[in-house]
Amino acid sequence: MTLLEERLKGSVRRGSIPVLETKRLVLRAPRLEDAKAIAALANDRRIAENTACIPNPYTLSDAEAFVENANTGDQDAVFVITLREQTIIGACAITPQDQAGELGYWLGVPYWGKGYATEALHAVIDHAFTDLGYAALQAGARVTNPASRRVLEKCGFQWTGVGLYRIRAINSSAPIDRFRLERGIWSALKDWRRARKVTS
């Protein structure tokens, strides 16, 4: 396969990523024109220290590489998270790993503590189980990041143990709480939420 064919395959794949909408958010495939906003948000050590792959400092060229490589794998689903008026506030992704999808996400610091992460992940999890056909998802949160742990628990993830992950920004490994969510548990949670809305 030539480089041109690889790029064309990647662009076709990007076009197949759906737009996911929630009450306050829109999740869509990243575009090159998003790179400046992504770099401005992700260039914060507090974000980088809580993700495996984000370097610190995070430059415009890092953001451009992120956009260029997003959604090029067969089962990758990479989204930027935006407010309804299209302000970019973060990103999330599902990538295949060990018979399950690996869920990762980050939000810019000004958007922490507002429920955006939980809202965005609900949409992505639903997409993973309904459209992508995953039977289970897994995710991790640094043990020093209780807010991320709470987000995963609110989405129905169950703690499975602790592991060590290499964190690029600190150039070292750090302990990570590992979580897993099965499709059946997600379906039951959706039914329960639906029933609560009907009765309230």
Buried (B, 14 or more C-beta within 10 A) or exposed (E): EEEEEEEEEBEEBBEEBEEBEBEBBBBBBBEEEBBEBBBBBBBBEEBBBBBBBBBBEBEEEBBBEBBBEBBBEEBBBBBBBBEEEEEBBBBBBBEBEEEBBBBBBBBBEEBBEEEBBBBBBBBBBBBBBEEBEBEBBBBBBBEEBEEBBEBBBBBBBEEEEEEEBEBBBEEEEBEBBBBBBBBEBBBEBBEEEEEEEEEE
